[in-house]
Structure formats: structure tokens, C-alpha cells
Amino acid sequence: TDTDLKDLNAQLDLIHSSYRINKINISTKEFSSFKWLGGYMTYARILIPNLIDEPKALYLDCDLVINTDVCELFDIPLQGHPFGAVSWNDVSTSNDSFFLLHHQCLAEQKYFNAGVLLLDLEALRDDRFTEKCIDFGAVHGKALPSADQTILNFLYGKAFLPLPRRYNTVISTDRETLVAEQIHDRIIHFVGYPKPWSLFGGIHPNSWILKTVCVWNPAMLRTR
């Protein structure tokens, strides 16, 4: 909303560096037959190659705490891979295991979290990435366990480049609590519910991270 943009500009002005925000209006109607996950906006990430006219882009989920320089990600060569993502487990131990194994994915295939994606937009456009994802979702619709993350792992589980795990450290209420040394130089990803900033978020075992890490700390942000 315009109010959100005003608030975001006010925060970014604090870093005293140049930036630009482009507001892109999109429609989610083509996802109406897909699994609902608090709405359909999560599927918007599969539209990125057709929305941004750049060779490369970095997608970041909105439930991240950034405690590192994300510019470093752009220095990672994708070496022909369509995108880079962080994997913490394989298909057999993922929440999508039943679905992916049923659709002939290998149990030992790496499974990635889609909250941080380093995208080769040119390669994805050449591969008809958006069209492939939409076609797959239209067939399997509401059977997708993890929404578009399931789609991406099915279509690109053998093709993505594994990124260093510090770029997507996944934590939730049912995972081991981090200690201060473990949040340095990382992207912290609060998966599941509640989030530390949501109703009842105070019960989150890692809610202290928000009090420790200042997301808008100018020392953590720089431009090139």
C-alpha cells in the first residue's frame, strides 16, 4: 500500500545512501486454483523473470532478518545454474517428501528453501521458467504441500546451485534455539508461525534476535 511505501522510504532514508523503490502491480488470479497459503502472493516470485528486466536478481522473503551484506551474493557465479538457493536437507526428510517421492523425485535429491533465491533471470526466461511453474501448479493445484516451493523443488531440484547455509539460516519454534555467535554474518529466516513480531510472537524461542539485530543498521548496509 502507499502507507507501506511511505514507511519503507522513511526507514531507508536513515541509511543515508542512494536507493530506488519500484512498485510493481501484479495480479494473482492465475493462481486461484493453487493451494492457498495465507493468500496467493507467495506464488508471485515465479513471475519475477517476466517482471524485472535485469540479468540477475535476488529474491528475499519478508520474514528474514538480514545480518550480513547481501551484495556479496551477487559475486557468486551461478555457473550455468538457473538460480542459487540454500539446502539444509534432502527430499526424503522434507515436508514435501510424500508429494515429491510420489512424483518420482529421488529421496537423496537436495531440497532447498525458497526464501532466498539468487536468480539468473536471463537463463530462467530462456527456460520458460514462469510458464513451466504455472503449468505444473495448474495441474497439481491444491495438492502442493509447500505451495510454490514444492513446484520449484520438483522442476529445479537437480539444477539449482547450493548456496552457503549462512545465507538462509532457517529457525522456527520447534527448532534448536540459536546463540549469539550463530547470528553473525547470516540471514536468519523465521519459518512457520508464530513469527516473533506477530501475535503471541513473544513465545518464540528466538525472538531475542530482533532485539539484538537492527535490520536497518547503516553499518550493515552499503551499496556498490
PyMOL CGO cylinders between C-alpha atoms (Angstrom):
from pymol import cmd
from pymol.cgo import CYLINDER

trace = [
    CYLINDER, 0.00, 0.00, 0.00, 1.00, 3.65, -0.23, 0.3, 1, 1, 1, 1, 1, 1,
    CYLINDER, 1.00, 3.65, -0.23, 1.31, 3.70, 3.57, 0.3, 1, 1, 1, 1, 1, 1,
    CYLINDER, 1.31, 3.70, 3.57, 3.72, 0.74, 3.46, 0.3, 1, 1, 1, 1, 1, 1,
    CYLINDER, 3.72, 0.74, 3.46, 5.83, 2.53, 0.84, 0.3, 1, 1, 1, 1, 1, 1,
    CYLINDER, 5.83, 2.53, 0.84, 5.90, 5.69, 2.94, 0.3, 1, 1, 1, 1, 1, 1,
    CYLINDER, 5.90, 5.69, 2.94, 7.06, 3.72, 5.99, 0.3, 1, 1, 1, 1, 1, 1,
    CYLINDER, 7.06, 3.72, 5.99, 9.67, 1.87, 3.94, 0.3, 1, 1, 1, 1, 1, 1,
    CYLINDER, 9.67, 1.87, 3.94, 11.05, 5.11, 2.48, 0.3, 1, 1, 1, 1, 1, 1,
    CYLINDER, 11.05, 5.11, 2.48, 11.28, 6.58, 5.97, 0.3, 1, 1, 1, 1, 1, 1,
    CYLINDER, 11.28, 6.58, 5.97, 13.34, 3.59, 7.14, 0.3, 1, 1, 1, 1, 1, 1,
    CYLINDER, 13.34, 3.59, 7.14, 15.61, 3.56, 4.09, 0.3, 1, 1, 1, 1, 1, 1,
    CYLINDER, 15.61, 3.56, 4.09, 16.27, 7.29, 4.38, 0.3, 1, 1, 1, 1, 1, 1,
    CYLINDER, 16.27, 7.29, 4.38, 18.07, 6.51, 7.63, 0.3, 1, 1, 1, 1, 1, 1,
    CYLINDER, 18.07, 6.51, 7.63, 20.92, 4.76, 5.83, 0.3, 1, 1, 1, 1, 1, 1,
    CYLINDER, 20.92, 4.76, 5.83, 21.88, 7.99, 4.01, 0.3, 1, 1, 1, 1, 1, 1,
    CYLINDER, 21.88, 7.99, 4.01, 22.65, 6.12, 0.80, 0.3, 1, 1, 1, 1, 1, 1,
    CYLINDER, 22.65, 6.12, 0.80, 21.08, 6.00, -2.63, 0.3, 1, 1, 1, 1, 1, 1,
    CYLINDER, 21.08, 6.00, -2.63, 18.25, 3.59, -3.32, 0.3, 1, 1, 1, 1, 1, 1,
    CYLINDER, 18.25, 3.59, -3.32, 15.24, 3.22, -5.58, 0.3, 1, 1, 1, 1, 1, 1,
    CYLINDER, 15.24, 3.22, -5.58, 11.91, 1.51, -4.97, 0.3, 1, 1, 1, 1, 1, 1,
    CYLINDER, 11.91, 1.51, -4.97, 9.84, 0.37, -7.92, 0.3, 1, 1, 1, 1, 1, 1,
    CYLINDER, 9.84, 0.37, -7.92, 6.24, -0.50, -7.19, 0.3, 1, 1, 1, 1, 1, 1,
    CYLINDER, 6.24, -0.50, -7.19, 5.02, -3.34, -9.42, 0.3, 1, 1, 1, 1, 1, 1,
    CYLINDER, 5.02, -3.34, -9.42, 1.32, -4.13, -9.55, 0.3, 1, 1, 1, 1, 1, 1,
    CYLINDER, 1.32, -4.13, -9.55, 0.59, -7.78, -10.26, 0.3, 1, 1, 1, 1, 1, 1,
    CYLINDER, 0.59, -7.78, -10.26, -2.47, -9.99, -10.45, 0.3, 1, 1, 1, 1, 1, 1,
    CYLINDER, -2.47, -9.99, -10.45, -2.66, -13.34, -8.66, 0.3, 1, 1, 1, 1, 1, 1,
    CYLINDER, -2.66, -13.34, -8.66, -5.80, -14.51, -10.45, 0.3, 1, 1, 1, 1, 1, 1,
    CYLINDER, -5.80, -14.51, -10.45, -3.89, -17.13, -12.45, 0.3, 1, 1, 1, 1, 1, 1,
    CYLINDER, -3.89, -17.13, -12.45, -3.01, -18.80, -9.14, 0.3, 1, 1, 1, 1, 1, 1,
    CYLINDER, -3.01, -18.80, -9.14, -6.61, -19.10, -7.94, 0.3, 1, 1, 1, 1, 1, 1,
    CYLINDER, -6.61, -19.10, -7.94, -6.60, -22.89, -8.44, 0.3, 1, 1, 1, 1, 1, 1,
    CYLINDER, -6.60, -22.89, -8.44, -3.35, -23.28, -6.49, 0.3, 1, 1, 1, 1, 1, 1,
    CYLINDER, -3.35, -23.28, -6.49, -3.02, -24.07, -2.79, 0.3, 1, 1, 1, 1, 1, 1,
    CYLINDER, -3.02, -24.07, -2.79, -3.99, -21.08, -0.63, 0.3, 1, 1, 1, 1, 1, 1,
    CYLINDER, -3.99, -21.08, -0.63, -1.22, -20.17, 1.81, 0.3, 1, 1, 1, 1, 1, 1,
    CYLINDER, -1.22, -20.17, 1.81, -2.45, -17.07, 3.61, 0.3, 1, 1, 1, 1, 1, 1,
    CYLINDER, -2.45, -17.07, 3.61, -3.26, -15.80, 0.13, 0.3, 1, 1, 1, 1, 1, 1,
    CYLINDER, -3.26, -15.80, 0.13, -1.68, -16.33, -3.28, 0.3, 1, 1, 1, 1, 1, 1,
    CYLINDER, -1.68, -16.33, -3.28, 1.07, -13.71, -3.15, 0.3, 1, 1, 1, 1, 1, 1,
    CYLINDER, 1.07, -13.71, -3.15, 3.73, -16.34, -2.36, 0.3, 1, 1, 1, 1, 1, 1,
    CYLINDER, 3.73, -16.34, -2.36, 3.42, -17.52, -5.96, 0.3, 1, 1, 1, 1, 1, 1,
    CYLINDER, 3.42, -17.52, -5.96, 4.39, -14.07, -7.24, 0.3, 1, 1, 1, 1, 1, 1,
    CYLINDER, 4.39, -14.07, -7.24, 8.07, -14.99, -7.04, 0.3, 1, 1, 1, 1, 1, 1,
    CYLINDER, 8.07, -14.99, -7.04, 7.66, -17.27, -10.06, 0.3, 1, 1, 1, 1, 1, 1,
    CYLINDER, 7.66, -17.27, -10.06, 6.69, -14.18, -12.07, 0.3, 1, 1, 1, 1, 1, 1,
    CYLINDER, 6.69, -14.18, -12.07, 9.97, -12.34, -11.35, 0.3, 1, 1, 1, 1, 1, 1,
    CYLINDER, 9.97, -12.34, -11.35, 11.81, -13.19, -14.61, 0.3, 1, 1, 1, 1, 1, 1,
    CYLINDER, 11.81, -13.19, -14.61, 8.98, -11.57, -16.58, 0.3, 1, 1, 1, 1, 1, 1,
    CYLINDER, 8.98, -11.57, -16.58, 8.66, -8.57, -14.28, 0.3, 1, 1, 1, 1, 1, 1,
    CYLINDER, 8.66, -8.57, -14.28, 12.28, -7.45, -13.93, 0.3, 1, 1, 1, 1, 1, 1,
    CYLINDER, 12.28, -7.45, -13.93, 14.35, -6.62, -16.99, 0.3, 1, 1, 1, 1, 1, 1,
    CYLINDER, 14.35, -6.62, -16.99, 17.75, -7.36, -15.48, 0.3, 1, 1, 1, 1, 1, 1,
    CYLINDER, 17.75, -7.36, -15.48, 20.23, -10.21, -15.98, 0.3, 1, 1, 1, 1, 1, 1,
    CYLINDER, 20.23, -10.21, -15.98, 20.26, -11.14, -12.28, 0.3, 1, 1, 1, 1, 1, 1,
    CYLINDER, 20.26, -11.14, -12.28, 18.09, -10.61, -9.20, 0.3, 1, 1, 1, 1, 1, 1,
    CYLINDER, 18.09, -10.61, -9.20, 17.99, -11.52, -5.53, 0.3, 1, 1, 1, 1, 1, 1,
    CYLINDER, 17.99, -11.52, -5.53, 14.67, -12.65, -4.08, 0.3, 1, 1, 1, 1, 1, 1,
    CYLINDER, 14.67, -12.65, -4.08, 14.23, -12.32, -0.31, 0.3, 1, 1, 1, 1, 1, 1,
    CYLINDER, 14.23, -12.32, -0.31, 11.24, -13.47, 1.75, 0.3, 1, 1, 1, 1, 1, 1,
    CYLINDER, 11.24, -13.47, 1.75, 9.61, -10.93, 4.07, 0.3, 1, 1, 1, 1, 1, 1,
    CYLINDER, 9.61, -10.93, 4.07, 10.28, -12.99, 7.24, 0.3, 1, 1, 1, 1, 1, 1,
    CYLINDER, 10.28, -12.99, 7.24, 14.05, -12.60, 7.18, 0.3, 1, 1, 1, 1, 1, 1,
    CYLINDER, 14.05, -12.60, 7.18, 16.43, -10.78, 9.48, 0.3, 1, 1, 1, 1, 1, 1,
    CYLINDER, 16.43, -10.78, 9.48, 19.39, -9.63, 7.39, 0.3, 1, 1, 1, 1, 1, 1,
    CYLINDER, 19.39, -9.63, 7.39, 22.63, -9.61, 9.39, 0.3, 1, 1, 1, 1, 1, 1,
    CYLINDER, 22.63, -9.61, 9.39, 25.11, -9.70, 6.52, 0.3, 1, 1, 1, 1, 1, 1,
    CYLINDER, 25.11, -9.70, 6.52, 25.98, -7.85, 3.32, 0.3, 1, 1, 1, 1, 1, 1,
    CYLINDER, 25.98, -7.85, 3.32, 23.65, -9.27, 0.65, 0.3, 1, 1, 1, 1, 1, 1,
    CYLINDER, 23.65, -9.27, 0.65, 25.73, -7.61, -2.07, 0.3, 1, 1, 1, 1, 1, 1,
    CYLINDER, 25.73, -7.61, -2.07, 28.18, -10.47, -1.63, 0.3, 1, 1, 1, 1, 1, 1,
    CYLINDER, 28.18, -10.47, -1.63, 25.62, -12.84, -3.12, 0.3, 1, 1, 1, 1, 1, 1,
    CYLINDER, 25.62, -12.84, -3.12, 25.89, -11.10, -6.48, 0.3, 1, 1, 1, 1, 1, 1,
    CYLINDER, 25.89, -11.10, -6.48, 29.60, -12.02, -6.57, 0.3, 1, 1, 1, 1, 1, 1,
    CYLINDER, 29.60, -12.02, -6.57, 28.73, -15.74, -6.56, 0.3, 1, 1, 1, 1, 1, 1,
    CYLINDER, 28.73, -15.74, -6.56, 28.96, -17.16, -10.11, 0.3, 1, 1, 1, 1, 1, 1,
    CYLINDER, 28.96, -17.16, -10.11, 25.94, -19.30, -10.93, 0.3, 1, 1, 1, 1, 1, 1,
    CYLINDER, 25.94, -19.30, -10.93, 28.00, -21.34, -13.41, 0.3, 1, 1, 1, 1, 1, 1,
    CYLINDER, 28.00, -21.34, -13.41, 25.10, -22.12, -15.70, 0.3, 1, 1, 1, 1, 1, 1,
    CYLINDER, 25.10, -22.12, -15.70, 22.62, -22.90, -12.91, 0.3, 1, 1, 1, 1, 1, 1,
    CYLINDER, 22.62, -22.90, -12.91, 19.25, -21.13, -13.21, 0.3, 1, 1, 1, 1, 1, 1,
    CYLINDER, 19.25, -21.13, -13.21, 19.36, -19.97, -9.59, 0.3, 1, 1, 1, 1, 1, 1,
    CYLINDER, 19.36, -19.97, -9.59, 21.09, -20.48, -6.27, 0.3, 1, 1, 1, 1, 1, 1,
    CYLINDER, 21.09, -20.48, -6.27, 19.36, -21.47, -3.04, 0.3, 1, 1, 1, 1, 1, 1,
    CYLINDER, 19.36, -21.47, -3.04, 20.20, -22.91, 0.38, 0.3, 1, 1, 1, 1, 1, 1,
    CYLINDER, 20.20, -22.91, 0.38, 19.62, -26.58, 1.15, 0.3, 1, 1, 1, 1, 1, 1,
    CYLINDER, 19.62, -26.58, 1.15, 19.52, -27.99, 4.68, 0.3, 1, 1, 1, 1, 1, 1,
    CYLINDER, 19.52, -27.99, 4.68, 18.16, -31.45, 3.90, 0.3, 1, 1, 1, 1, 1, 1,
    CYLINDER, 18.16, -31.45, 3.90, 17.13, -33.84, 1.15, 0.3, 1, 1, 1, 1, 1, 1,
    CYLINDER, 17.13, -33.84, 1.15, 13.76, -34.75, -0.32, 0.3, 1, 1, 1, 1, 1, 1,
    CYLINDER, 13.76, -34.75, -0.32, 13.27, -37.72, 1.99, 0.3, 1, 1, 1, 1, 1, 1,
    CYLINDER, 13.27, -37.72, 1.99, 13.35, -35.55, 5.12, 0.3, 1, 1, 1, 1, 1, 1,
    CYLINDER, 13.35, -35.55, 5.12, 11.44, -32.55, 3.73, 0.3, 1, 1, 1, 1, 1, 1,
    CYLINDER, 11.44, -32.55, 3.73, 7.83, -31.58, 4.36, 0.3, 1, 1, 1, 1, 1, 1,
    CYLINDER, 7.83, -31.58, 4.36, 7.24, -32.33, 0.67, 0.3, 1, 1, 1, 1, 1, 1,
    CYLINDER, 7.24, -32.33, 0.67, 8.63, -35.86, 0.79, 0.3, 1, 1, 1, 1, 1, 1,
    CYLINDER, 8.63, -35.86, 0.79, 5.34, -37.70, 0.13, 0.3, 1, 1, 1, 1, 1, 1,
    CYLINDER, 5.34, -37.70, 0.13, 4.45, -35.50, -2.83, 0.3, 1, 1, 1, 1, 1, 1,
    CYLINDER, 4.45, -35.50, -2.83, 7.90, -35.37, -4.42, 0.3, 1, 1, 1, 1, 1, 1,
    CYLINDER, 7.90, -35.37, -4.42, 8.66, -39.08, -3.96, 0.3, 1, 1, 1, 1, 1, 1,
    CYLINDER, 8.66, -39.08, -3.96, 5.24, -39.91, -5.41, 0.3, 1, 1, 1, 1, 1, 1,
    CYLINDER, 5.24, -39.91, -5.41, 6.20, -37.84, -8.45, 0.3, 1, 1, 1, 1, 1, 1,
    CYLINDER, 6.20, -37.84, -8.45, 9.45, -39.73, -8.95, 0.3, 1, 1, 1, 1, 1, 1,
    CYLINDER, 9.45, -39.73, -8.95, 11.94, -37.39, -7.31, 0.3, 1, 1, 1, 1, 1, 1,
    CYLINDER, 11.94, -37.39, -7.31, 14.91, -39.17, -5.75, 0.3, 1, 1, 1, 1, 1, 1,
    CYLINDER, 14.91, -39.17, -5.75, 14.98, -39.47, -1.96, 0.3, 1, 1, 1, 1, 1, 1,
    CYLINDER, 14.98, -39.47, -1.96, 18.59, -38.24, -1.82, 0.3, 1, 1, 1, 1, 1, 1,
    CYLINDER, 18.59, -38.24, -1.82, 17.92, -35.21, -4.05, 0.3, 1, 1, 1, 1, 1, 1,
    CYLINDER, 17.92, -35.21, -4.05, 18.77, -31.95, -2.29, 0.3, 1, 1, 1, 1, 1, 1,
    CYLINDER, 18.77, -31.95, -2.29, 15.74, -29.99, -1.10, 0.3, 1, 1, 1, 1, 1, 1,
    CYLINDER, 15.74, -29.99, -1.10, 16.05, -26.20, -0.87, 0.3, 1, 1, 1, 1, 1, 1,
    CYLINDER, 16.05, -26.20, -0.87, 14.19, -23.45, 0.93, 0.3, 1, 1, 1, 1, 1, 1,
    CYLINDER, 14.19, -23.45, 0.93, 12.93, -20.78, -1.48, 0.3, 1, 1, 1, 1, 1, 1,
    CYLINDER, 12.93, -20.78, -1.48, 13.16, -17.85, 0.94, 0.3, 1, 1, 1, 1, 1, 1,
    CYLINDER, 13.16, -17.85, 0.94, 16.45, -16.65, -0.55, 0.3, 1, 1, 1, 1, 1, 1,
    CYLINDER, 16.45, -16.65, -0.55, 16.97, -17.10, -4.28, 0.3, 1, 1, 1, 1, 1, 1,
    CYLINDER, 16.97, -17.10, -4.28, 19.83, -15.76, -6.39, 0.3, 1, 1, 1, 1, 1, 1,
    CYLINDER, 19.83, -15.76, -6.39, 18.22, -15.71, -9.84, 0.3, 1, 1, 1, 1, 1, 1,
    CYLINDER, 18.22, -15.71, -9.84, 19.78, -15.82, -13.29, 0.3, 1, 1, 1, 1, 1, 1,
    CYLINDER, 19.78, -15.82, -13.29, 16.86, -14.07, -14.95, 0.3, 1, 1, 1, 1, 1, 1,
    CYLINDER, 16.86, -14.07, -14.95, 18.18, -14.50, -18.47, 0.3, 1, 1, 1, 1, 1, 1,
    CYLINDER, 18.18, -14.50, -18.47, 18.57, -18.25, -18.04, 0.3, 1, 1, 1, 1, 1, 1,
    CYLINDER, 18.57, -18.25, -18.04, 15.13, -18.52, -16.43, 0.3, 1, 1, 1, 1, 1, 1,
    CYLINDER, 15.13, -18.52, -16.43, 13.49, -16.61, -19.26, 0.3, 1, 1, 1, 1, 1, 1,
    CYLINDER, 13.49, -16.61, -19.26, 15.23, -18.84, -21.81, 0.3, 1, 1, 1, 1, 1, 1,
    CYLINDER, 15.23, -18.84, -21.81, 13.94, -21.90, -19.94, 0.3, 1, 1, 1, 1, 1, 1,
    CYLINDER, 13.94, -21.90, -19.94, 10.35, -20.59, -19.81, 0.3, 1, 1, 1, 1, 1, 1,
    CYLINDER, 10.35, -20.59, -19.81, 10.55, -20.77, -16.04, 0.3, 1, 1, 1, 1, 1, 1,
    CYLINDER, 10.55, -20.77, -16.04, 7.35, -18.85, -15.29, 0.3, 1, 1, 1, 1, 1, 1,
    CYLINDER, 7.35, -18.85, -15.29, 5.30, -20.80, -17.81, 0.3, 1, 1, 1, 1, 1, 1,
    CYLINDER, 5.30, -20.80, -17.81, 6.61, -24.16, -16.54, 0.3, 1, 1, 1, 1, 1, 1,
    CYLINDER, 6.61, -24.16, -16.54, 5.83, -23.29, -12.92, 0.3, 1, 1, 1, 1, 1, 1,
    CYLINDER, 5.83, -23.29, -12.92, 2.32, -22.10, -13.72, 0.3, 1, 1, 1, 1, 1, 1,
    CYLINDER, 2.32, -22.10, -13.72, 1.61, -25.17, -15.86, 0.3, 1, 1, 1, 1, 1, 1,
    CYLINDER, 1.61, -25.17, -15.86, 2.75, -27.51, -13.09, 0.3, 1, 1, 1, 1, 1, 1,
    CYLINDER, 2.75, -27.51, -13.09, 0.75, -25.65, -10.46, 0.3, 1, 1, 1, 1, 1, 1,
    CYLINDER, 0.75, -25.65, -10.46, -2.35, -25.68, -12.62, 0.3, 1, 1, 1, 1, 1, 1,
    CYLINDER, -2.35, -25.68, -12.62, -2.20, -29.49, -12.80, 0.3, 1, 1, 1, 1, 1, 1,
    CYLINDER, -2.20, -29.49, -12.80, -1.40, -30.18, -9.14, 0.3, 1, 1, 1, 1, 1, 1,
    CYLINDER, -1.40, -30.18, -9.14, -3.10, -27.13, -7.63, 0.3, 1, 1, 1, 1, 1, 1,
    CYLINDER, -3.10, -27.13, -7.63, -4.15, -27.61, -4.04, 0.3, 1, 1, 1, 1, 1, 1,
    CYLINDER, -4.15, -27.61, -4.04, -2.06, -30.79, -3.60, 0.3, 1, 1, 1, 1, 1, 1,
    CYLINDER, -2.06, -30.79, -3.60, 1.14, -28.72, -3.29, 0.3, 1, 1, 1, 1, 1, 1,
    CYLINDER, 1.14, -28.72, -3.29, 2.39, -29.20, 0.31, 0.3, 1, 1, 1, 1, 1, 1,
    CYLINDER, 2.39, -29.20, 0.31, 4.60, -26.09, 0.37, 0.3, 1, 1, 1, 1, 1, 1,
    CYLINDER, 4.60, -26.09, 0.37, 2.98, -24.03, -2.38, 0.3, 1, 1, 1, 1, 1, 1,
    CYLINDER, 2.98, -24.03, -2.38, 5.47, -22.69, -4.95, 0.3, 1, 1, 1, 1, 1, 1,
    CYLINDER, 5.47, -22.69, -4.95, 8.43, -24.09, -3.01, 0.3, 1, 1, 1, 1, 1, 1,
    CYLINDER, 8.43, -24.09, -3.01, 7.14, -27.54, -3.94, 0.3, 1, 1, 1, 1, 1, 1,
    CYLINDER, 7.14, -27.54, -3.94, 6.92, -26.50, -7.59, 0.3, 1, 1, 1, 1, 1, 1,
    CYLINDER, 6.92, -26.50, -7.59, 10.46, -25.13, -7.61, 0.3, 1, 1, 1, 1, 1, 1,
    CYLINDER, 10.46, -25.13, -7.61, 11.94, -28.22, -5.97, 0.3, 1, 1, 1, 1, 1, 1,
    CYLINDER, 11.94, -28.22, -5.97, 10.17, -30.54, -8.38, 0.3, 1, 1, 1, 1, 1, 1,
    CYLINDER, 10.17, -30.54, -8.38, 11.20, -28.63, -11.50, 0.3, 1, 1, 1, 1, 1, 1,
    CYLINDER, 11.20, -28.63, -11.50, 14.66, -27.43, -10.45, 0.3, 1, 1, 1, 1, 1, 1,
    CYLINDER, 14.66, -27.43, -10.45, 15.77, -29.68, -7.60, 0.3, 1, 1, 1, 1, 1, 1,
    CYLINDER, 15.77, -29.68, -7.60, 18.53, -31.13, -9.78, 0.3, 1, 1, 1, 1, 1, 1,
    CYLINDER, 18.53, -31.13, -9.78, 19.51, -27.84, -11.40, 0.3, 1, 1, 1, 1, 1, 1,
    CYLINDER, 19.51, -27.84, -11.40, 19.96, -25.25, -8.62, 0.3, 1, 1, 1, 1, 1, 1,
    CYLINDER, 19.96, -25.25, -8.62, 23.30, -24.14, -7.19, 0.3, 1, 1, 1, 1, 1, 1,
    CYLINDER, 23.30, -24.14, -7.19, 23.58, -24.78, -3.42, 0.3, 1, 1, 1, 1, 1, 1,
    CYLINDER, 23.58, -24.78, -3.42, 24.49, -21.53, -1.64, 0.3, 1, 1, 1, 1, 1, 1,
    CYLINDER, 24.49, -21.53, -1.64, 26.38, -21.31, 1.67, 0.3, 1, 1, 1, 1, 1, 1,
    CYLINDER, 26.38, -21.31, 1.67, 23.96, -22.01, 4.50, 0.3, 1, 1, 1, 1, 1, 1,
    CYLINDER, 23.96, -22.01, 4.50, 24.66, -18.73, 6.26, 0.3, 1, 1, 1, 1, 1, 1,
    CYLINDER, 24.66, -18.73, 6.26, 22.56, -17.05, 3.56, 0.3, 1, 1, 1, 1, 1, 1,
    CYLINDER, 22.56, -17.05, 3.56, 19.39, -18.76, 4.78, 0.3, 1, 1, 1, 1, 1, 1,
    CYLINDER, 19.39, -18.76, 4.78, 19.57, -19.98, 8.36, 0.3, 1, 1, 1, 1, 1, 1,
    CYLINDER, 19.57, -19.98, 8.36, 16.12, -21.45, 8.98, 0.3, 1, 1, 1, 1, 1, 1,
    CYLINDER, 16.12, -21.45, 8.98, 14.71, -21.30, 12.51, 0.3, 1, 1, 1, 1, 1, 1,
    CYLINDER, 14.71, -21.30, 12.51, 11.26, -21.93, 13.99, 0.3, 1, 1, 1, 1, 1, 1,
    CYLINDER, 11.26, -21.93, 13.99, 9.57, -22.55, 17.34, 0.3, 1, 1, 1, 1, 1, 1,
    CYLINDER, 9.57, -22.55, 17.34, 10.30, -26.28, 17.13, 0.3, 1, 1, 1, 1, 1, 1,
    CYLINDER, 10.30, -26.28, 17.13, 13.98, -25.99, 16.25, 0.3, 1, 1, 1, 1, 1, 1,
    CYLINDER, 13.98, -25.99, 16.25, 17.02, -25.57, 18.42, 0.3, 1, 1, 1, 1, 1, 1,
    CYLINDER, 17.02, -25.57, 18.42, 17.47, -22.06, 19.81, 0.3, 1, 1, 1, 1, 1, 1,
    CYLINDER, 17.47, -22.06, 19.81, 20.40, -20.13, 18.37, 0.3, 1, 1, 1, 1, 1, 1,
    CYLINDER, 20.40, -20.13, 18.37, 23.07, -18.45, 20.45, 0.3, 1, 1, 1, 1, 1, 1,
    CYLINDER, 23.07, -18.45, 20.45, 24.57, -15.02, 19.82, 0.3, 1, 1, 1, 1, 1, 1,
    CYLINDER, 24.57, -15.02, 19.82, 27.60, -16.37, 17.94, 0.3, 1, 1, 1, 1, 1, 1,
    CYLINDER, 27.60, -16.37, 17.94, 25.31, -18.10, 15.43, 0.3, 1, 1, 1, 1, 1, 1,
    CYLINDER, 25.31, -18.10, 15.43, 23.58, -14.99, 14.10, 0.3, 1, 1, 1, 1, 1, 1,
    CYLINDER, 23.58, -14.99, 14.10, 26.69, -13.12, 12.98, 0.3, 1, 1, 1, 1, 1, 1,
    CYLINDER, 26.69, -13.12, 12.98, 27.12, -12.62, 9.23, 0.3, 1, 1, 1, 1, 1, 1,
    CYLINDER, 27.12, -12.62, 9.23, 23.92, -14.52, 8.40, 0.3, 1, 1, 1, 1, 1, 1,
    CYLINDER, 23.92, -14.52, 8.40, 20.44, -14.22, 7.01, 0.3, 1, 1, 1, 1, 1, 1,
    CYLINDER, 20.44, -14.22, 7.01, 18.04, -15.52, 9.66, 0.3, 1, 1, 1, 1, 1, 1,
    CYLINDER, 18.04, -15.52, 9.66, 14.78, -16.98, 8.33, 0.3, 1, 1, 1, 1, 1, 1,
    CYLINDER, 14.78, -16.98, 8.33, 11.80, -17.25, 10.68, 0.3, 1, 1, 1, 1, 1, 1,
    CYLINDER, 11.80, -17.25, 10.68, 9.73, -20.04, 9.11, 0.3, 1, 1, 1, 1, 1, 1,
    CYLINDER, 9.73, -20.04, 9.11, 6.35, -21.22, 10.39, 0.3, 1, 1, 1, 1, 1, 1,
    CYLINDER, 6.35, -21.22, 10.39, 4.20, -19.49, 12.99, 0.3, 1, 1, 1, 1, 1, 1,
    CYLINDER, 4.20, -19.49, 12.99, 4.13, -17.56, 15.16, 0.3, 1, 1, 1, 1, 1, 1,
    CYLINDER, 4.13, -17.56, 15.16, 6.69, -15.05, 13.91, 0.3, 1, 1, 1, 1, 1, 1,
    CYLINDER, 6.69, -15.05, 13.91, 8.46, -13.07, 16.66, 0.3, 1, 1, 1, 1, 1, 1,
    CYLINDER, 8.46, -13.07, 16.66, 6.65, -9.91, 15.50, 0.3, 1, 1, 1, 1, 1, 1,
    CYLINDER, 6.65, -9.91, 15.50, 3.17, -11.46, 15.30, 0.3, 1, 1, 1, 1, 1, 1,
    CYLINDER, 3.17, -11.46, 15.30, 0.50, -12.12, 17.92, 0.3, 1, 1, 1, 1, 1, 1,
    CYLINDER, 0.50, -12.12, 17.92, 1.93, -14.45, 20.59, 0.3, 1, 1, 1, 1, 1, 1,
    CYLINDER, 1.93, -14.45, 20.59, 5.36, -13.93, 18.99, 0.3, 1, 1, 1, 1, 1, 1,
    CYLINDER, 5.36, -13.93, 18.99, 6.87, -13.42, 22.41, 0.3, 1, 1, 1, 1, 1, 1,
    CYLINDER, 6.87, -13.42, 22.41, 6.83, -17.19, 22.94, 0.3, 1, 1, 1, 1, 1, 1,
    CYLINDER, 6.83, -17.19, 22.94, 9.20, -17.68, 20.01, 0.3, 1, 1, 1, 1, 1, 1,
    CYLINDER, 9.20, -17.68, 20.01, 12.50, -19.01, 21.46, 0.3, 1, 1, 1, 1, 1, 1,
    CYLINDER, 12.50, -19.01, 21.46, 14.48, -16.85, 19.05, 0.3, 1, 1, 1, 1, 1, 1,
    CYLINDER, 14.48, -16.85, 19.05, 12.53, -13.60, 19.48, 0.3, 1, 1, 1, 1, 1, 1,
    CYLINDER, 12.53, -13.60, 19.48, 15.63, -12.12, 21.16, 0.3, 1, 1, 1, 1, 1, 1,
    CYLINDER, 15.63, -12.12, 21.16, 17.27, -11.90, 17.73, 0.3, 1, 1, 1, 1, 1, 1,
    CYLINDER, 17.27, -11.90, 17.73, 15.02, -9.00, 16.74, 0.3, 1, 1, 1, 1, 1, 1,
    CYLINDER, 15.02, -9.00, 16.74, 16.15, -7.09, 19.82, 0.3, 1, 1, 1, 1, 1, 1,
    CYLINDER, 16.15, -7.09, 19.82, 19.80, -7.82, 19.09, 0.3, 1, 1, 1, 1, 1, 1,
    CYLINDER, 19.80, -7.82, 19.09, 19.96, -7.26, 15.34, 0.3, 1, 1, 1, 1, 1, 1,
    CYLINDER, 19.96, -7.26, 15.34, 18.92, -3.88, 13.98, 0.3, 1, 1, 1, 1, 1, 1,
    CYLINDER, 18.92, -3.88, 13.98, 17.73, -4.63, 10.44, 0.3, 1, 1, 1, 1, 1, 1,
    CYLINDER, 17.73, -4.63, 10.44, 18.14, -1.02, 9.38, 0.3, 1, 1, 1, 1, 1, 1,
    CYLINDER, 18.14, -1.02, 9.38, 21.55, -0.51, 10.98, 0.3, 1, 1, 1, 1, 1, 1,
    CYLINDER, 21.55, -0.51, 10.98, 23.54, 1.61, 8.48, 0.3, 1, 1, 1, 1, 1, 1,
    CYLINDER, 23.54, 1.61, 8.48, 26.70, -0.33, 9.39, 0.3, 1, 1, 1, 1, 1, 1,
    CYLINDER, 26.70, -0.33, 9.39, 25.11, -3.45, 7.89, 0.3, 1, 1, 1, 1, 1, 1,
    CYLINDER, 25.11, -3.45, 7.89, 24.10, -1.84, 4.62, 0.3, 1, 1, 1, 1, 1, 1,
    CYLINDER, 24.10, -1.84, 4.62, 26.19, -0.48, 1.79, 0.3, 1, 1, 1, 1, 1, 1,
    CYLINDER, 26.19, -0.48, 1.79, 25.86, 0.00, -1.94, 0.3, 1, 1, 1, 1, 1, 1,
    CYLINDER, 25.86, 0.00, -1.94, 28.30, -0.62, -4.73, 0.3, 1, 1, 1, 1, 1, 1,
]
cmd.load_cgo(trace, "trace")
